[in-house]
Amino acid sequence: MKKPTLLDAVGGLPTLHRVHKLFYDKVYAHYWLKLFFEGHDQVAIENRQTSFMAEKMGGDGDYMGKDIKTAHETMYVTQELFEVRRVLLDESIREAGVADELRERWLKIDGAFMKAIVKDSLESFTSTSWPYKKHIIIPKPER
């Protein structure tokens, strides 16, 4: 008998889709985060994130996107920006009705990718990434 996964416990793909719809609605409306997604189809991003997290939560491995480090290597993501994103994800998981214990497990998995996404400094980011790749550097806008 198959051991239940976190994916099963949260309600499967329907719950992940619901959370990611709520989450990306917030991201695409956020004064700073939305700037990283200009020109990118929201539904495609939602579906990719759902597939990625489903795999990380123990579901069948059908994620076909880039690994997390490669997907974010040209983006200058600060600790502050990562935390803003995390707050929106937490809100979205709560709004979808996921139990607190499961929400905490979800956020722990999500937080495990911080080291692969967050850059230490602008100087280290620009000096260690490939010079022929376009750097995405979006300073925090004034509100």
N, CA, C and O of each residue as an XYZ file, in Angstrom:
572
protein
N       0.833     -1.178      0.000
C       0.000      0.000      0.000
C       0.885      1.251      0.000
O       1.867      1.324      0.738
N       0.533      2.218     -0.822
C       1.305      3.444     -0.969
C       1.108      4.355      0.241
O      -0.016      4.602      0.679
N       2.222      4.845      0.766
C       2.178      5.778      1.891
C       1.630      7.120      1.400
O       2.059      7.605      0.353
N       0.687      7.733      2.135
C       0.141      9.030      1.716
C       1.243     10.095      1.664
O       2.123     10.132      2.525
N       1.185     10.938      0.669
C       2.177     12.000      0.485
C       1.600     13.323      0.989
O       0.409     13.417      1.288
N       2.441     14.324      1.080
C       1.965     15.663      1.410
C       0.986     16.136      0.340
O       0.000     16.808      0.641
N       1.267     15.782     -0.900
C       0.348     16.140     -1.992
C      -1.045     15.571     -1.718
O      -2.045     16.273     -1.867
N      -1.106     14.316     -1.324
C      -2.393     13.704     -0.984
C      -3.047     14.434      0.186
O      -4.244     14.723      0.158
N      -2.255     14.728      1.209
C      -2.781     15.330      2.434
C      -3.382     16.713      2.204
O      -4.381     17.064      2.833
N      -2.787     17.501      1.312
C      -3.316     18.860      1.079
C      -4.534     18.864      0.172
O      -5.219     19.881      0.063
N      -4.811     17.750     -0.477
C      -5.975     17.684     -1.360
C      -5.626     17.504     -2.818
O      -6.469     17.704     -3.692
N      -4.381     17.123     -3.090
C      -3.970     16.801     -4.454
C      -3.816     18.020     -5.356
O      -3.727     19.160     -4.903
N      -3.790     17.727     -6.650
C      -3.582     18.776     -7.654
C      -4.637     19.879     -7.620
O      -4.297     21.039     -7.849
N      -5.916     19.561     -7.341
C      -6.891     20.654     -7.281
C      -6.513     21.736     -6.257
O      -6.690     22.927     -6.512
N      -5.992     21.309     -5.099
C      -5.581     22.280     -4.085
C      -4.363     23.061     -4.548
O      -4.307     24.278     -4.371
N      -3.392     22.386     -5.136
C      -2.214     23.095     -5.643
C      -2.606     24.118     -6.700
O      -2.111     25.245     -6.684
N      -3.483     23.741     -7.608
C      -3.952     24.690     -8.628
C      -4.635     25.894     -7.973
O      -4.388     27.036     -8.360
N      -5.486     25.640     -6.989
C      -6.210     26.722     -6.314
C      -5.221     27.663     -5.612
O      -5.329     28.883     -5.731
N      -4.270     27.092     -4.889
C      -3.274     27.911     -4.188
C      -2.459     28.729     -5.180
O      -2.242     29.922     -4.968
N      -2.011     28.105     -6.251
C      -1.159     28.828     -7.203
C      -1.923     29.886     -7.984
O      -1.338     30.889     -8.394
N      -3.205     29.684     -8.196
C      -4.029     30.727     -8.820
C      -4.116     31.929     -7.880
O      -3.891     33.065     -8.300
N      -4.439     31.682     -6.619
C      -4.498     32.754     -5.622
C      -3.147     33.460     -5.505
O      -3.071     34.689     -5.490
N      -2.090     32.662     -5.423
C      -0.743     33.188     -5.239
C      -0.318     34.065     -6.418
O       0.137     35.191     -6.219
N      -0.462     33.560     -7.631
C       0.005     34.338     -8.778
C      -0.900     35.526     -9.082
O      -0.445     36.493     -9.692
N      -2.157     35.483     -8.678
C      -2.985     36.687     -8.765
C      -2.360     37.786     -7.898
O      -2.319     38.951     -8.294
N      -1.877     37.405     -6.718
C      -1.227     38.357     -5.818
C       0.125     38.819     -6.388
O       0.449     40.006     -6.353
N       0.894     37.881     -6.905
C       2.212     38.208     -7.468
C       2.074     39.177     -8.639
O       2.787     40.178     -8.708
N       1.165     38.880     -9.550
C       0.989     39.716    -10.738
C       0.383     41.087    -10.403
O       0.418     41.998    -11.230
N      -0.164     41.233     -9.205
C      -0.700     42.520     -8.765
C       0.283     43.277     -7.869
O       0.094     44.466     -7.613
N       1.319     42.605     -7.396
C       2.257     43.218     -6.457
C       3.147     44.233     -7.176
O       3.648     43.961     -8.267
N       3.335     45.375     -6.576
C       4.075     46.467     -7.214
C       5.516     46.111     -7.586
O       6.070     46.716     -8.504
N       6.128     45.162     -6.910
C       7.522     44.806     -7.187
C       7.624     43.441     -7.880
O       8.262     43.312     -8.925
N       6.995     42.440     -7.292
C       7.097     41.090     -7.855
C       6.608     41.011     -9.298
O       7.190     40.292    -10.111
N       5.544     41.743     -9.622
C       4.986     41.669    -10.970
C       6.006     42.039    -12.046
O       5.898     41.587    -13.186
N       6.983     42.851    -11.692
C       7.977     43.297    -12.669
C       8.864     42.150    -13.165
O       9.413     42.217    -14.265
N       8.998     41.117    -12.366
C       9.784     39.940    -12.763
C       9.023     39.056    -13.759
O       9.620     38.209    -14.424
N       7.721     39.256    -13.856
C       6.883     38.372    -14.661
C       6.311     39.032    -15.910
O       5.499     38.431    -16.614
N       6.725     40.254    -16.184
C       6.221     40.937    -17.374
C       6.535     40.114    -18.617
O       7.662     39.659    -18.813
N       5.514     39.933    -19.451
C       5.684     39.162    -20.680
C       5.560     37.659    -20.507
O       5.703     36.914    -21.476
N       5.297     37.202    -19.291
C       5.150     35.766    -19.021
C       3.695     35.461    -18.721
O       3.075     36.134    -17.898
N       3.152     34.462    -19.374
C       1.760     34.073    -19.210
C       1.522     33.522    -17.809
O       2.181     32.571    -17.391
N       0.589     34.114    -17.093
C       0.328     33.724    -15.714
C      -0.134     32.277    -15.598
O       0.318     31.558    -14.707
N      -1.020     31.841    -16.475
C      -1.526     30.467    -16.393
C      -0.387     29.464    -16.605
O      -0.331     28.437    -15.929
N       0.504     29.757    -17.527
C       1.649     28.862    -17.760
C       2.540     28.791    -16.524
O       3.026     27.718    -16.165
N       2.754     29.930    -15.875
C       3.569     29.966    -14.649
C       2.867     29.175    -13.537
O       3.502     28.396    -12.826
N       1.569     29.381    -13.396
C       0.805     28.643    -12.382
C       0.913     27.135    -12.604
O       1.146     26.378    -11.661
N       0.744     26.710    -13.835
C       0.809     25.276    -14.140
C       2.199     24.701    -13.891
O       2.335     23.588    -13.385
N       3.222     25.459    -14.247
C       4.597     24.988    -14.026
C       4.879     24.869    -12.531
O       5.479     23.890    -12.088
N       4.451     25.855    -11.760
C       4.670     25.816    -10.311
C       3.891     24.668     -9.674
O       4.387     24.012     -8.758
N       2.688     24.429    -10.151
C       1.882     23.317     -9.639
C       2.578     21.990     -9.902
O       2.661     21.145     -9.011
N       3.073     21.801    -11.106
C       3.784     20.575    -11.466
C       5.057     20.410    -10.622
O       5.358     19.314    -10.148
N       5.795     21.505    -10.444
C       7.027     21.486     -9.658
C       6.739     21.090     -8.215
O       7.375     20.185     -7.675
N       5.773     21.776     -7.589
C       5.481     21.492     -6.183
C       4.831     20.124     -5.992
O       5.053     19.471     -4.972
N       4.039     19.691     -6.953
C       3.445     18.354     -6.850
C       4.545     17.303     -6.749
O       4.454     16.371     -5.950
N       5.567     17.459     -7.549
C       6.692     16.520     -7.511
C       7.418     16.600     -6.170
O       7.777     15.573     -5.595
N       7.633     17.815     -5.674
C       8.349     18.004     -4.402
C       7.535     17.516     -3.210
O       8.091     17.212     -2.155
N       6.208     17.443     -3.381
C       5.340     16.966     -2.305
C       5.059     15.471     -2.398
O       4.200     14.949     -1.688
N       5.784     14.789     -3.273
C       5.672     13.338     -3.338
C       4.830     12.783     -4.460
O       4.607     11.574     -4.530
N       4.355     13.651     -5.343
C       3.562     13.187     -6.474
C       4.437     12.624     -7.585
O       5.665     12.649     -7.504
N       3.789     12.125     -8.608
C       4.525     11.600     -9.755
C       5.359     12.712    -10.375
O       4.916     13.857    -10.459
N       6.546     12.377    -10.799
C       7.480     13.356    -11.337
C       7.218     13.720    -12.779
O       7.841     13.166    -13.684
N       6.299     14.651    -13.006
C       6.031     15.065    -14.385
C       6.481     16.501    -14.663
O       6.163     17.059    -15.713
N       7.220     17.101    -13.722
C       7.729     18.457    -13.934
C       8.763     18.437    -15.045
O       9.725     17.671    -14.996
N       8.561     19.281    -16.046
C       9.450     19.301    -17.220
C      10.228     20.609    -17.342
O      10.914     20.825    -18.341
N      10.133     21.476    -16.351
C      10.815     22.765    -16.410
C      12.278     22.659    -16.000
O      12.802     21.577    -15.735
N      12.911     23.818    -15.958
C      14.312     23.902    -15.547
C      14.435     23.618    -14.054
O      13.472     23.754    -13.300
N      15.649     23.217    -13.638
C      15.862     23.078    -12.208
C      15.824     24.480    -11.599
O      16.022     25.476    -12.295
N      15.570     24.542    -10.317
C      15.309     25.810     -9.638
C      16.468     26.805     -9.755
O      16.245     28.001     -9.945
N      17.679     26.320     -9.644
C      18.838     27.220     -9.713
C      18.976     27.808    -11.116
O      19.190     29.012    -11.260
N      18.857     26.984    -12.137
C      18.961     27.452    -13.522
C      17.836     28.419    -13.856
O      18.063     29.419    -14.536
N      16.631     28.133    -13.386
C      15.477     28.987    -13.686
C      15.632     30.388    -13.103
O      15.052     31.342    -13.624
N      16.410     30.521    -12.026
C      16.544     31.812    -11.350
C      17.949     32.405    -11.438
O      18.225     33.430    -10.815
N      18.831     31.778    -12.194
C      20.224     32.218    -12.180
C      20.437     33.632    -12.714
O      21.386     34.300    -12.303
N      19.594     34.099    -13.605
C      19.780     35.446    -14.160
C      18.964     36.507    -13.426
O      19.008     37.683    -13.789
N      18.222     36.102    -12.398
C      17.394     37.045    -11.641
C      18.085     37.437    -10.342
O      18.553     36.588     -9.583
N      18.136     38.724    -10.112
C      18.690     39.212     -8.846
C      17.555     39.227     -7.822
O      16.763     40.167     -7.759
N      17.499     38.168     -7.030
C      16.464     38.014     -6.009
C      17.133     38.206     -4.650
O      18.048     37.472     -4.278
N      16.652     39.213     -3.920
C      17.177     39.506     -2.594
C      16.409     38.724     -1.532
O      15.349     38.158     -1.800
N      16.961     38.705     -0.331
C      16.275     38.080      0.797
C      14.925     38.768      1.024
O      13.923     38.104      1.290
N      14.903     40.094      0.919
C      13.652     40.831      1.115
C      12.601     40.407      0.091
O      11.441     40.189      0.443
N      12.996     40.292     -1.149
C      12.069     39.902     -2.201
C      11.549     38.482     -1.968
O      10.365     38.207     -2.164
N      12.434     37.594     -1.554
C      12.029     36.216     -1.257
C      11.008     36.197     -0.117
O      10.043     35.433     -0.162
N      11.215     37.026      0.894
C      10.288     37.083      2.028
C       8.924     37.646      1.618
O       7.891     37.171      2.091
N       8.915     38.647      0.746
C       7.651     39.192      0.244
C       6.878     38.083     -0.456
O       5.679     37.913     -0.235
N       7.568     37.340     -1.291
C       6.958     36.222     -2.016
C       6.418     35.179     -1.040
O       5.323     34.650     -1.231
N       7.183     34.892     -0.004
C       6.795     33.882      0.979
C       5.517     34.291      1.727
O       4.657     33.450      1.993
N       5.395     35.559      2.058
C       4.189     36.052      2.728
C       2.972     35.850      1.826
O       1.920     35.415      2.293
N       3.108     36.158      0.555
C       1.993     35.982     -0.380
C       1.625     34.505     -0.537
O       0.447     34.162     -0.639
N       2.631     33.640     -0.555
C       2.358     32.207     -0.644
C       1.639     31.730      0.617
O       0.668     30.978      0.532
N       2.108     32.160      1.774
C       1.478     31.786      3.038
C       0.011     32.224      3.050
O      -0.867     31.444      3.420
N      -0.252     33.463      2.648
C      -1.632     33.966      2.578
C      -2.482     33.092      1.643
O      -3.626     32.766      1.958
N      -1.924     32.727      0.522
C      -2.662     31.954     -0.480
C      -2.983     30.551      0.014
O      -4.078     30.041     -0.224
N      -2.043     29.931      0.696
C      -2.270     28.591      1.245
C      -3.375     28.656      2.297
O      -4.250     27.791      2.339
N      -3.332     29.681      3.144
C      -4.376     29.860      4.171
C      -5.738     30.069      3.512
O      -6.724     29.446      3.905
N      -5.790     30.956      2.501
C      -7.050     31.260      1.824
C      -7.653     30.024      1.158
O      -8.873     29.916      1.032
N      -6.799     29.095      0.734
C      -7.283     27.868      0.098
C      -7.777     26.852      1.126
O      -8.288     25.795      0.754
N      -7.630     27.161      2.410
C      -8.168     26.298      3.455
C      -7.284     25.128      3.848
O      -7.769     24.156      4.427
N      -5.997     25.202      3.544
C      -5.073     24.131      3.916
C      -4.809     24.214      5.421
O      -4.567     25.297      5.955
N      -4.857     23.077      6.091
C      -4.629     23.004      7.538
C      -3.251     23.560      7.890
O      -2.307     23.435      7.111
N      -3.142     24.172      9.064
C      -1.897     24.827      9.480
C      -0.680     23.910      9.444
O       0.387     24.315      8.981
N      -0.829     22.683      9.924
C       0.315     21.756      9.954
C       0.790     21.459      8.534
O       1.994     21.372      8.288
N      -0.137     21.305      7.610
C       0.213     21.030      6.215
C       0.780     22.284      5.542
O       1.688     22.202      4.714
N       0.229     23.441      5.911
C       0.745     24.713      5.397
C       2.203     24.899      5.810
O       3.030     25.328      5.005
N       2.513     24.579      7.049
C       3.887     24.700      7.540
C       4.823     23.755      6.785
O       5.950     24.127      6.459
N       4.363     22.548      6.510
C       5.182     21.598      5.748
C       5.413     22.107      4.331
O       6.518     21.992      3.799
N       4.376     22.667      3.720
C       4.482     23.234      2.368
C       5.511     24.364      2.369
O       6.394     24.404      1.512
N       5.397     25.276      3.326
C       6.324     26.412      3.389
C       7.756     25.964      3.674
O       8.707     26.604      3.226
N       7.911     24.879      4.408
C       9.253     24.353      4.679
C       9.890     23.847      3.376
O      11.068     24.094      3.121
N       9.116     23.149      2.571
C       9.621     22.687      1.270
C       9.973     23.883      0.401
O      11.049     23.930     -0.194
N       9.078     24.838      0.330
C       9.318     26.040     -0.471
C      10.566     26.773      0.010
O      11.378     27.216     -0.802
N      10.723     26.900      1.318
C      11.873     27.602      1.887
C      13.199     26.916      1.626
O      14.249     27.557      1.653
N      13.157     25.622      1.374
C      14.391     24.875      1.109
C      15.074     25.341     -0.181
O      16.256     25.064     -0.389
N      14.342     26.040     -1.040
C      14.911     26.502     -2.307
C      15.505     27.900     -2.219
O      16.020     28.424     -3.207
N      15.434     28.501     -1.045
C      15.921     29.866     -0.868
C      17.386     30.017     -1.287
O      17.730     30.966     -1.991
N      18.241     29.103     -0.866
C      19.670     29.217     -1.181
C      19.937     29.190     -2.686
O      20.901     29.794     -3.156
N      19.101     28.502     -3.427
C      19.282     28.413     -4.876
C      18.757     29.658     -5.594
O      19.103     29.900     -6.750
N      17.926     30.442     -4.913
C      17.268     31.583     -5.550
C      17.843     32.920     -5.111
O      18.104     33.789     -5.943
N      18.044     33.089     -3.803
C      18.477     34.373     -3.245
C      19.968     34.596     -3.505
O      20.791     33.697     -3.332
N      20.286     35.812     -3.923
C      21.673     36.197     -4.196
C      22.212     36.980     -3.000
O      21.490     37.765     -2.385
N      23.488     36.759     -2.676
C      24.106     37.416     -1.519
C      24.220     38.924     -1.688
O      23.941     39.689     -0.764
N      24.634     39.339     -2.878
C      24.804     40.767     -3.136
C      24.765     40.998     -4.637
O      24.977     40.076     -5.425
N      24.496     42.220     -5.018
C      24.477     42.573     -6.437
C      25.854     42.362     -7.051
O      25.973     41.891     -8.182
N      26.877     42.707     -6.308
C      28.253     42.551     -6.791
C      28.592     41.092     -7.074
O      29.146     40.774     -8.126
N      28.266     40.211     -6.145
C      28.572     38.794     -6.362
C      27.705     38.210     -7.474
O      28.158     37.349     -8.228
N      26.463     38.675     -7.576
C      25.567     38.210     -8.637
C      26.115     38.559    -10.012
O      26.184     37.696    -10.887
N      26.501     39.797    -10.213
C      26.967     40.220    -11.535
C      28.353     39.674    -11.868
O      28.694     39.533    -13.042
N      29.141     39.371    -10.866
C      30.490     38.867    -11.156
C      30.540     37.361    -11.365
O      31.509     36.853    -11.930
N      29.510     36.630    -10.920
C      29.560     35.175    -11.041
C      28.635     34.612    -12.105
O      28.733     33.430    -12.432
N      27.740     35.423    -12.655
C      26.851     34.884    -13.681
C      27.443     35.121    -15.066
O      28.327     35.960    -15.241
N      26.953     34.385    -16.026
C      27.492     34.447    -17.378
C      27.286     35.831    -17.987
O      26.176     36.362    -17.940
N      28.329     36.421    -18.554
C      28.217     37.784    -19.084
C      27.305     37.898    -20.301
O      26.792     38.983    -20.572
N      27.090     36.823    -21.037
C      26.260     36.906    -22.236
C      24.774     36.729    -21.931
O      23.937     36.907    -22.816
N      24.445     36.385    -20.705
C      23.046     36.242    -20.326
C      22.538     37.571    -19.770
O      23.248     38.270    -19.047
N      21.316     37.902    -20.114
C      20.713     39.142    -19.638
C      20.393     39.018    -18.155
O      19.674     38.109    -17.742
N      20.923     39.926    -17.366
C      20.632     39.953    -15.939
C      19.311     40.666    -15.709
O      19.045     41.713    -16.300
N      18.497     40.098    -14.857
C      17.231     40.718    -14.501
C      17.410     41.306    -13.103
O      17.378     40.601    -12.094
N      17.597     42.618    -13.086
C      17.830     43.342    -11.841
C      16.736     44.399    -11.729
O      16.708     45.359    -12.499
N      15.845     44.215    -10.775
C      14.724     45.125    -10.606
C      14.766     45.680     -9.182
O      14.319     45.024     -8.240
N      15.306     46.892     -9.031
C      15.336     47.493     -7.698
C      13.926     47.670     -7.141
O      12.957     47.768     -7.895
N      13.826     47.709     -5.839
C      12.525     47.886     -5.198
C      11.958     49.255     -5.598
O      12.561     50.287     -5.307
N      10.805     49.258     -6.261
C      10.216     50.540     -6.673
C       9.660     51.306     -5.464
O       9.276     50.720     -4.452
N       9.633     52.614     -5.608
C       8.965     53.412     -4.582
C       7.475     53.279     -4.804
O       7.018     53.211     -5.945
N       6.743     53.243     -3.765
C       5.280     53.070     -3.858
C       4.583     54.370     -4.034
O       3.356     54.405     -4.129
